[in-house]
């Protein structure tokens, strides 16, 4: 809830929003789950690749193409390709 909230918004938040103890409990659960499941991004991608090799390889290739085309370096490559 922001400080700029109207009295009606504050009353609605107090009626349906979580109390401070609930917010702290949710935050601790999320942080604990994240600490237990903390893995590198490369490990996550490799696990996906092992699950469905063909499909996920195609998805990885598409993602790499999007990243290449969406970055400034990819834009430079595209510009060079268009000019030649």
C-alpha positions in Angstrom: 0.0 0.0 0.0 1.5 3.4 -1.0 1.4 6.5 1.0 -0.6 8.3 -1.7 -3.6 6.0 -1.2 -7.0 7.5 -0.5 -8.9 6.6 2.7 -11.2 4.4 0.7 -8.2 2.5 -0.8 -6.7 2.1 2.7 -9.9 0.7 4.1 -10.2 -1.7 1.2 -6.6 -2.8 1.6 -7.1 -3.3 5.3 -10.2 -5.4 4.6 -8.8 -7.8 2.0 -5.0 -7.3 2.1 -2.7 -9.6 4.1 -1.6 -8.4 7.5 2.1 -7.8 8.3 2.6 -11.3 9.9 1.2 -13.0 6.7 3.5 -10.9 4.5 6.5 -11.9 6.6 5.5 -15.5 6.6 5.0 -15.6 2.8 8.4 -13.8 2.3 10.2 -16.3 4.5 8.6 -19.3 2.7 9.5 -17.9 -0.8 13.1 -17.1 0.3 13.5 -20.5 1.9 12.2 -22.3 -1.3 14.5 -20.2 -3.4 17.5 -21.0 -1.3 16.8 -24.7 -1.5 16.2 -24.7 -5.3 19.0 -22.2 -6.2 20.7 -23.5 -9.4 22.6 -21.8 -12.2 20.8 -20.9 -15.3 23.0 -23.3 -17.3 22.0 -26.2 -15.1 18.3 -25.4 -15.6 18.8 -25.3 -19.4 20.7 -28.6 -19.4 18.0 -30.2 -17.4 15.4 -29.0 -19.9 17.6 -30.4 -22.7 17.8 -33.8 -21.1 14.0 -33.9 -20.7 13.1 -33.5 -24.4 16.2 -33.3 -26.5 14.8 -32.6 -29.9 12.0 -30.2 -29.0 14.1 -28.3 -26.5 17.0 -28.1 -28.9 14.7 -26.4 -31.4 13.4 -24.1 -28.7 17.0 -23.2 -27.7 17.9 -22.4 -31.2 14.9 -20.2 -31.6 15.7 -18.4 -28.3 19.3 -17.9 -29.4 18.1 -16.4 -32.7 15.8 -14.0 -30.9 18.5 -13.0 -28.6 20.9 -12.4 -31.4 18.4 -10.4 -33.4 17.2 -8.4 -30.4 20.6 -7.2 -29.2 22.6 -4.3 -30.6 25.2 -6.8 -31.8 22.6 -8.8 -33.6 21.3 -5.6 -35.2 24.8 -4.8 -36.5 25.0 -8.3 -38.0 21.7 -7.8 -39.7 22.7 -4.4 -41.0 26.0 -5.9 -42.4 24.0 -8.7 -44.0 21.6 -6.3 -45.6 24.4 -4.1 -47.0 26.3 -6.9 -48.6 
